[in-house]
Amino acid sequence: MNYEQLITETALADERFVIMTAENRALVRNIPSHPILSKRFIDTGITEQTMIGMAAGLALRGRVPIVHALAAFL
């Protein structure tokens, strides 16, 4: 099982999961076009700090954000 398959399986099991990325779609190529998960996929662009703030807000509202970006920019 690879990273994308694990995220897909995990997110499909619970509708609270939201997948977030900051212009780093290499590991999640198929999720944006997934019929169910496309509605729970957010690409914030080159805004890693904003993405983390958004994830915190989503978590406060009961969502479970999965964020990923290049570590150097986080």
HUHULIN-V935616 format. One record per helix or strand of 2 or more residues. SS is the DSSP state (H for helix, E for strand). FROM is the first residue (numbers start at 1). LEN is the number of residues. If there is no record, write none. Layout:
ss=SS from=FROM len=LEN
ss=SS from=FROM len=LEN
This chain:
ss=H from=3 len=11
ss=E from=17 len=5
ss=H from=26 len=3
ss=H from=31 len=3
ss=H from=37 len=4
ss=E from=41 len=3
ss=H from=48 len=13
ss=E from=64 len=5
ss=H from=71 len=3
